[in-house]
């Protein structure tokens, strides 16, 4: 171990396994920068060259490498974006979309690459090689989200003059297939809840009947519940173990309780109110995490109930929207309950009519009752 330390004296690797050089000269000046290589042999040669220059001339003759690796430019971009939190971007977007995807997917591949050498073929190969952790193909929507910060970094490099052309101009757009919502009928909701774990039965019923997002329900605190007035407030969301402000301004809202959801919260108060500030808790007394609930409770319950397993917790939102509109609730009420500023996402992404035997009967009854049509019987 001692021999290895001597061999790599004045060298260290960063978290991306790229070799870096550090040296302090007598006048107090410190050198510390990336050698832009993962090869220890190349790193030692560069180290020896720099140390020899310092011994002969008291300094490194060649200028320190410019901040033009992808990793260095990415850090500049992240620092710049961080100044926009709360103004142009949300804290959730910055941490959960930008930083998460940069560190998990982008940096392991591009960190040490000189940004000028990243071409459209390299990027295209990166996109094609993206896979889920289980090795299965990654959804186009996930790839699209990963490329959002990547695109931002490349465009930042273009503006700063680190590159002359944008290699993304030659990369084909990622095809994103929007999953068709799979709402449950009222009979299917009943079957689902009959097979749900007692610990989560009221939680799932609450989701089906209110249409709130999973993170909003997980973050709901007792201080935001007003049973006397019949409403609760959405002020926070819980995503990947972190609490954030709601997704949009319209997401910060007051949700009306009906008799069923009020009874759910009354029962829930007996279970969790003395254990903490949050309404819904897991077995360990902690707020619910969407991925865990979906994998370990929602999906298995679908299977037990004999329902289509091509669903996730997100479909509870579409279930509320579809059943509420089919029950003749007004679009305005539904829009306010789910926290959308426009009806467009409700119509385009959530509402999916559930076929019923009685479909068309009301229209027929209206025609008959108003005698709109003339006598069509043959003479």
C-alpha positions in Angstrom: 0.0 0.0 0.0 2.9 2.4 0.9 4.6 1.8 -2.5 1.3 2.5 -4.3 0.9 5.8 -2.3 4.5 6.8 -3.4 3.8 6.0 -7.0 0.7 8.2 -6.9 2.1 11.0 -4.8 0.4 14.3 -5.6 -2.3 12.4 -7.5 -5.9 11.6 -6.5 -9.0 10.5 -8.2 -12.3 12.4 -8.1 -15.7 10.7 -7.7 -15.8 9.9 -11.4 -12.4 8.1 -11.3 -10.6 10.8 -13.2 -7.0 11.5 -12.1 -6.2 14.9 -10.7 -3.0 16.7 -9.7 -2.3 18.7 -6.5 0.9 20.4 -5.5 1.8 23.3 -3.1 4.9 25.3 -3.9 7.0 27.3 -1.5 5.4 30.7 -2.1 2.1 29.2 -1.0 0.5 28.8 -4.4 -1.5 25.6 -4.8 -2.1 23.7 -8.0 -5.1 21.5 -8.0 -6.8 20.5 -11.3 -8.0 17.6 -13.4 -5.6 15.7 -15.6 -8.6 14.6 -17.8 -7.6 11.0 -17.9 -8.6 7.8 -16.2 -5.4 6.1 -17.0 -3.0 6.1 -14.1 0.1 5.7 -16.3 -0.8 8.9 -18.3 -1.6 10.7 -15.0 1.9 9.8 -13.6 3.6 11.1 -16.7 1.8 14.4 -16.6 2.4 14.6 -12.8 6.2 14.1 -13.4 6.2 16.7 -16.1 4.5 19.3 -14.0 6.7 18.7 -10.9 9.9 18.9 -13.0 8.7 22.3 -14.4 8.0 23.5 -10.8 11.5 22.5 -9.7 13.2 24.2 -12.6 11.1 27.3 -13.0 9.1 27.6 -9.8 5.9 27.2 -11.7 4.1 25.2 -14.4 5.1 26.6 -17.7 2.0 25.6 -19.7 -1.2 27.2 -18.5 -3.4 25.0 -16.4 -6.0 23.1 -18.5 -9.0 25.2 -19.5 -12.3 24.3 -17.9 -13.5 22.5 -21.1 -14.2 19.0 -20.0 -17.9 18.1 -20.0 -17.7 17.7 -16.2 -16.2 21.2 -15.7 -18.7 22.8 -18.0 -21.5 20.9 -16.3 -20.4 22.2 -12.9 -20.5 25.8 -14.3 -24.0 25.2 -15.6 -25.2 23.7 -12.3 -23.8 26.6 -10.4 -25.5 29.1 -12.8 -28.8 27.2 -12.6 -28.6 27.1 -8.8 -29.0 30.9 -8.8 -32.3 30.6 -10.6 -34.0 28.4 -8.0 -37.3 30.0 -6.9 -37.3 32.4 -9.8 -37.2 30.5 -13.1 -37.0 26.9 -11.8 -38.3 25.0 -8.8 -36.1 23.4 -6.2 -37.7 20.1 -7.0 -36.9 20.5 -10.7 -33.3 21.4 -9.9 -32.6 18.5 -7.5 -34.9 15.7 -8.8 -34.6 16.3 -12.6 -31.3 18.1 -13.1 -28.9 16.9 -10.4 -30.3 13.3 -10.2 -30.1 12.7 -13.9 -26.7 14.4 -14.3 -25.1 12.3 -11.5 -26.8 9.0 -12.2 -26.7 8.8 -16.0 -24.7 11.6 -17.6 -21.5 12.1 -15.6 -20.4 8.5 -15.5 -20.2 8.6 -19.3 -19.2 12.2 -20.2 -17.4 13.6 -17.2 -13.8 13.4 -18.4 -14.5 14.0 -22.1 -13.3 17.2 -23.6 -16.5 18.9 -24.5 -15.3 19.8 -28.0 -14.9 16.0 -28.8 -18.5 15.2 -28.0 -20.2 14.6 -31.3 -23.7 13.5 -32.4 -22.6 9.9 -32.7 -21.4 9.8 -29.1 -24.7 11.3 -27.9 -26.8 9.0 -30.1 -24.9 6.0 -28.8 -25.4 7.2 -25.2 -29.2 7.6 -25.7 -29.5 4.1 -27.3 -27.5 2.5 -24.5 -29.7 3.9 -21.7 -31.4 1.0 -19.9 -33.4 0.6 -16.7 -31.6 -0.8 -13.7 -33.2 -4.2 -14.4 -31.7 -4.1 -17.9 -35.0 -3.6 -19.6 -35.5 -0.9 -22.3 -35.9 2.6 -20.8 -39.1 4.5 -21.6 -38.8 7.4 -24.1 -40.2 9.8 -21.5 -37.4 8.9 -19.0 -34.7 9.3 -21.7 -36.3 12.7 -22.6 -36.0 13.8 -19.0 -32.3 12.7 -18.8 -31.5 14.7 -21.9 -33.1 17.9 -20.5 -30.1 18.9 -18.4 -27.7 17.5 -21.0 -29.2 19.8 -23.6 -28.9 22.7 -21.2 -25.2 22.0 -20.6 -24.4 21.8 -24.3 -26.3 25.0 -25.1 -24.5 26.7 -22.2 -21.1 25.5 -23.7 -22.2 27.0 -27.0 -23.0 30.4 -25.4 -19.8 30.4 -23.4 -17.7 29.7 -26.6 -16.4 26.3 -25.4 -17.8 24.7 -28.6 -18.6 26.2 -32.0 -21.5 23.9 -33.1 -24.3 22.2 -31.2 -23.9 18.4 -31.7 -27.5 17.9 -30.7 -28.7 19.5 -33.9 -27.9 16.2 -35.6 -29.4 13.9 -33.0 -32.9 12.5 -33.8 -35.6 13.5 -31.3 -36.5 10.9 -28.7 -39.9 9.3 -29.3 -42.1 9.7 -26.3 -45.1 7.5 -26.1 -47.6 8.9 -23.6 -49.2 6.0 -21.7 -52.9 5.9 -22.0 -54.5 6.4 -18.6 -56.1 3.2 -17.1 -58.8 4.5 -14.7 -60.7 2.0 -12.6 -64.5 1.7 -12.6 -66.3 1.9 -9.3 -66.7 -1.9 -9.3 -62.9 -2.2 -9.8 -62.2 0.3 -7.0 -64.3 -1.9 -4.7 -62.5 -5.1 -5.7 -59.1 -3.3 -5.3 -59.9 -2.0 -1.8 -61.3 -5.4 -0.7 -57.8 -6.9 -1.4 -55.7 -4.0 -0.1 -53.6 -4.3 3.1 -55.5 -2.8 6.1 -52.6 -0.4 6.6 -53.0 1.1 3.2 -56.7 0.6 2.5 -57.8 4.0 3.7 -54.8 5.7 1.9 -55.7 4.1 -1.4 -59.4 5.0 -1.0 -58.3 8.6 -0.2 -56.3 8.7 -3.4 -59.2 7.3 -5.5 -61.7 9.8 -4.1 -59.6 13.0 -4.0 -57.4 12.7 -7.1 -54.4 14.2 -5.3 -50.9 13.3 -6.5 -49.0 10.6 -4.6 -46.4 13.1 -3.3 -49.2 15.5 -2.1 -50.9 12.8 -0.1 -47.6 11.6 1.4 -46.7 15.2 2.5 -50.2 16.0 3.9 -49.9 17.2 7.5 -52.6 17.3 10.2 -52.2 21.1 10.5 -53.5 21.3 6.9 -56.6 19.3 7.6 -59.8 21.1 8.6 -62.5 18.5 9.3 -64.9 21.0 10.7 -64.9 23.1 7.5 -64.6 20.0 5.3 -61.3 20.6 3.4 -57.6 20.1 3.5 -54.8 22.2 2.0 -52.0 21.1 -0.4 -48.9 23.0 0.6 -46.1 20.5 0.0 -45.1 17.5 -2.0 -42.9 14.5 -1.0 -40.7 13.2 -3.8 -37.8 10.7 -3.5 -37.4 11.4 0.2 -37.4 15.2 0.0 -40.1 17.7 0.6 -40.7 20.4 -2.0 -43.1 23.2 -2.8 -46.1 22.0 -4.9 -45.5 21.3 -8.6 -47.2 24.5 -9.9 -48.9 27.6 -8.4 -52.3 26.0 -9.1 -51.2 22.8 -7.3 -51.1 24.8 -4.0 -54.9 24.5 -3.3 -57.7 23.7 -1.0 -59.3 20.3 -1.6 -63.0 19.7 -0.6 -63.8 16.7 1.5 -66.9 14.7 1.1 -68.5 12.4 3.7 -66.3 9.4 2.7 -63.0 11.2 2.7 -63.9 12.9 6.0 -64.6 9.5 7.6 -61.2 8.3 6.2 -59.4 11.1 7.9 -61.3 10.6 11.2 -60.1 6.9 11.2 -56.6 7.9 10.2 -56.4 10.4 13.1 -56.7 7.5 15.5 -53.8 5.7 13.8 -51.2 8.4 13.1 -52.1 11.8 14.8 -50.1 10.9 17.9 -47.2 9.6 16.0 -46.2 12.6 14.0 -47.2 15.6 11.9 -48.1 13.6 8.7 -51.5 12.0 8.0 -50.3 8.9 6.2 -47.4 6.9 7.6 -45.7 3.5 6.8 -45.1 0.8 9.3 -42.0 2.6 10.5 -43.9 5.8 11.2 -42.4 7.6 8.2 -44.0 9.4 5.2 -44.9 7.2 2.3 -42.6 6.9 -0.6 -44.2 6.6 -4.0 -41.9 4.0 -5.4 -42.2 1.7 -2.4 -46.0 2.0 -2.2 -46.3 1.3 -5.9 -44.0 -1.7 -6.0 -44.8 -3.4 -2.7 -48.5 -2.5 -2.2 -50.3 -1.1 -5.2 -49.1 -3.6 -7.8 -49.5 -6.7 -5.6 -53.1 -5.6 -4.7 -53.9 -5.3 -8.4 -52.7 -8.9 -8.9 -54.7 -10.2 -5.9 -57.8 -8.5 -7.1 -57.5 -9.9 -10.6 -57.3 -6.5 -12.2 -55.1 -5.3 -15.0 -51.5 -4.8 -13.7 -50.7 -2.2 -16.4 -51.4 0.5 -13.8 -49.6 2.4 -11.1 -50.4 4.7 -8.2 -50.6 7.5 -10.8 -53.8 6.0 -12.2 -55.7 6.8 -9.0 -55.7 10.4 -10.2 -57.1 9.5 -13.6 -59.6 7.3 -11.8 -61.0 10.2 -9.8 -61.1 12.5 -12.8 -62.9 9.9 -15.0 -65.4 8.8 -12.4 -66.2 12.3 -11.2 -66.8 13.6 -14.8 -68.8 10.5 -15.7 -70.9 11.2 -12.6 -71.7 14.7 -14.0 -69.5 16.7 -11.7 -68.6 20.0 -13.3 -65.2 20.3 -15.1 -64.5 23.4 -12.9 -64.9 21.4 -9.7 -62.7 18.6 -10.9 -60.1 21.1 -12.2 -60.0 22.8 -8.8 -59.8 19.5 -6.9 -56.8 18.2 -8.8 -55.0 21.5 -9.1 -54.7 22.2 -12.8 -54.7 25.7 -14.2 -56.2 24.5 -17.5 -58.6 21.7 -18.4 -56.2 20.7 -21.2 -54.2 18.1 -19.2 -57.4 16.7 -17.7 -58.9 16.0 -21.2 -55.7 15.0 -22.9 -53.9 13.0 -20.3 -56.2 11.9 -17.5 -59.8 11.4 -18.7 -60.5 8.0 -20.3 -64.2 7.1 -20.4 -65.1 3.8 -19.0 -67.7 1.9 -21.1 -71.1 1.3 -19.4 -74.2 -0.6 -20.4 -76.3 2.5 -19.9 -74.2 4.7 -22.2 -76.5 6.6 -24.6 -79.7 6.0 -22.6 -79.9 9.5 -21.2 -79.6 11.1 -24.6 -82.3 8.8 -25.9 -84.5 9.7 -22.9 -83.9 13.4 -23.6 -84.9 13.0 -27.3 -88.1 11.1 -26.3 -89.1 13.5 -23.6 -88.6 16.7 -25.6 -90.1 15.2 -28.8 -87.3 16.7 -30.9 -87.8 14.1 -33.6 -90.9 13.8 -35.8 -92.9 10.6 -35.9 -90.6 8.3 -37.7 -92.9 5.3 -38.0 -93.8 4.2 -41.5 -97.2 5.3 -42.7 
